[in-house]
């Protein structure tokens, strides 16, 4: 049996086990907390090849209903390209549990796997658009403990701490914080991997940010990558699938064959090519990338994921709202230019 078939079989087994065991249901990336609203009548069907949960109350799904009610039927139909596909949940606040439990319950009801981003490391984003994070080491340990407790024995995938490694490699995170960060990432991997059905992918930036993939190998090892399921690339960025895959193969080689996942949420037209500053921040003319799927055709690539939520602003640049805020017109542009 090919490694590809083995991966699909493993995913199916995890999902079936989850059902049997449940009686009920450099980029800016600050993400808003889970919001409440009227329930949709039914959850949308996930994209082919994706085992991940689709949130029927996402910003995109609510925007679709709003535009339908306003008679913007063509725009609503286009935006369903986002609303009908699984996108990561970014739990926020001192206690991430409520948002995680909601996603876990929804995923169990739909016989799916929940996808999360853990993003609360101290000194996050070097104080830039997504500044914040836990208040010190003890605060972060408490936060990751609540994060893990809320997942429990549910099937889940966690992308761990976008930016954290790359910001140490590029020097943005000052050396006096490095030892603390390595220790916290190492402990977070241990905390999450104690869960019986959680996969963990430690973020490793993107090929435009850290051009030399070999420079990531030792930092990833110091952070505990050997005990994680792999690493994540292109989170909240726009690098092409080909560039990301080739880069990932080189990082993987340095790590003894570690697998990786790729964020394809907004890379359908690749990165902004004119070299302007902040090419990563709300660049115009971009489009949705490959839909989420575990059918990647590459034995090293475990999944294409929409880790960045398409339509969430990168920060207050090019007329955008604050980082992580839903921006419907930008989302519509991404959706209209999508090639699927």
Secondary structure as the mmCIF struct_conf table of DSSP 4:
data_model
#
loop_
_struct_conf.conf_type_id
_struct_conf.id
_struct_conf.beg_label_comp_id
_struct_conf.beg_label_asym_id
_struct_conf.beg_label_seq_id
_struct_conf.end_label_comp_id
_struct_conf.end_label_asym_id
_struct_conf.end_label_seq_id
HELX_RH_AL_P HELX_RH_AL_P1 UNK A 3 UNK A 20
TURN_TY1_P TURN_TY1_P1 UNK A 21 UNK A 21
BEND BEND1 UNK A 23 UNK A 23
HELX_LH_PP_P HELX_LH_PP_P1 UNK A 32 UNK A 34
HELX_LH_PP_P HELX_LH_PP_P2 UNK A 38 UNK A 40
BEND BEND2 UNK A 41 UNK A 42
HELX_LH_PP_P HELX_LH_PP_P3 UNK A 43 UNK A 47
TURN_TY1_P TURN_TY1_P2 UNK A 48 UNK A 49
STRN STRN1 UNK A 52 UNK A 52
TURN_TY1_P TURN_TY1_P3 UNK A 56 UNK A 57
BEND BEND3 UNK A 58 UNK A 58
HELX_RH_AL_P HELX_RH_AL_P2 UNK A 59 UNK A 69
TURN_TY1_P TURN_TY1_P4 UNK A 70 UNK A 71
HELX_RH_AL_P HELX_RH_AL_P3 UNK A 73 UNK A 83
TURN_TY1_P TURN_TY1_P5 UNK A 84 UNK A 84
BEND BEND4 UNK A 85 UNK A 85
STRN STRN2 UNK A 89 UNK A 89
BEND BEND5 UNK A 93 UNK A 94
HELX_RH_AL_P HELX_RH_AL_P4 UNK A 97 UNK A 109
TURN_TY1_P TURN_TY1_P6 UNK A 110 UNK A 111
STRN STRN3 UNK A 113 UNK A 113
STRN STRN4 UNK A 114 UNK A 118
TURN_TY1_P TURN_TY1_P7 UNK A 122 UNK A 123
STRN STRN5 UNK A 124 UNK A 124
HELX_RH_3T_P HELX_RH_3T_P1 UNK A 125 UNK A 127
BEND BEND6 UNK A 128 UNK A 128
TURN_TY1_P TURN_TY1_P8 UNK A 129 UNK A 130
STRN STRN6 UNK A 132 UNK A 132
BEND BEND7 UNK A 135 UNK A 135
HELX_RH_AL_P HELX_RH_AL_P5 UNK A 136 UNK A 151
TURN_TY1_P TURN_TY1_P9 UNK A 152 UNK A 153
BEND BEND8 UNK A 154 UNK A 154
STRN STRN7 UNK A 156 UNK A 160
TURN_TY1_P TURN_TY1_P10 UNK A 162 UNK A 163
HELX_RH_AL_P HELX_RH_AL_P6 UNK A 164 UNK A 169
TURN_TY1_P TURN_TY1_P11 UNK A 170 UNK A 171
BEND BEND9 UNK A 173 UNK A 173
HELX_RH_3T_P HELX_RH_3T_P2 UNK A 175 UNK A 177
HELX_RH_AL_P HELX_RH_AL_P7 UNK A 178 UNK A 193
TURN_TY1_P TURN_TY1_P12 UNK A 194 UNK A 194
BEND BEND10 UNK A 195 UNK A 195
TURN_TY1_P TURN_TY1_P13 UNK A 196 UNK A 197
STRN STRN8 UNK A 198 UNK A 203
TURN_TY1_P TURN_TY1_P14 UNK A 207 UNK A 209
BEND BEND11 UNK A 210 UNK A 210
TURN_TY1_P TURN_TY1_P15 UNK A 213 UNK A 213
HELX_RH_AL_P HELX_RH_AL_P8 UNK A 214 UNK A 222
TURN_TY1_P TURN_TY1_P16 UNK A 223 UNK A 224
HELX_RH_3T_P HELX_RH_3T_P3 UNK A 225 UNK A 227
BEND BEND12 UNK A 228 UNK A 229
STRN STRN9 UNK A 230 UNK A 233
TURN_TY1_P TURN_TY1_P17 UNK A 235 UNK A 236
HELX_RH_AL_P HELX_RH_AL_P9 UNK A 241 UNK A 254
TURN_TY1_P TURN_TY1_P18 UNK A 255 UNK A 256
BEND BEND13 UNK A 257 UNK A 257
STRN STRN10 UNK A 259 UNK A 263
BEND BEND14 UNK A 265 UNK A 266
TURN_TY1_P TURN_TY1_P19 UNK A 268 UNK A 269
BEND BEND15 UNK A 271 UNK A 271
BEND BEND16 UNK A 274 UNK A 274
TURN_TY1_P TURN_TY1_P20 UNK A 277 UNK A 280
BEND BEND17 UNK A 281 UNK A 282
TURN_TY1_P TURN_TY1_P21 UNK A 284 UNK A 285
BEND BEND18 UNK A 290 UNK A 290
HELX_LH_PP_P HELX_LH_PP_P4 UNK A 291 UNK A 292
STRN STRN11 UNK A 293 UNK A 293
BEND BEND19 UNK A 294 UNK A 294
BEND BEND20 UNK A 297 UNK A 297
TURN_TY1_P TURN_TY1_P22 UNK A 299 UNK A 300
STRN STRN12 UNK A 301 UNK A 305
BEND BEND21 UNK A 308 UNK A 308
TURN_TY1_P TURN_TY1_P23 UNK A 310 UNK A 311
STRN STRN13 UNK A 312 UNK A 312
BEND BEND22 UNK A 315 UNK A 317
TURN_TY1_P TURN_TY1_P24 UNK A 318 UNK A 319
BEND BEND23 UNK A 322 UNK A 322
TURN_TY1_P TURN_TY1_P25 UNK A 323 UNK A 324
STRN STRN14 UNK A 326 UNK A 326
HELX_RH_AL_P HELX_RH_AL_P10 UNK A 328 UNK A 336
TURN_TY1_P TURN_TY1_P26 UNK A 337 UNK A 337
#
